[in-house]
């Protein structure tokens, strides 16, 4: 086991590390954008519901 540990070398190419960092950042950005869009969608839905409750004639029930 000692031989294996001493002779095992893990090396990363600099481009692979940079690519990994960029990929992680891209995934993080998309997750944050999805969360923000969900909040905006919920806020807009609440505004639509409030409008429909205030104006029952405009709810499409003619």
Secondary structure, DSSP 8 states (H G I E B T S, - for coil): -HHHHHH------HHHHHHHHHHHHHHHHHHHHHHHHHHHHHHHHHHHHHHHHH-GGGGS--
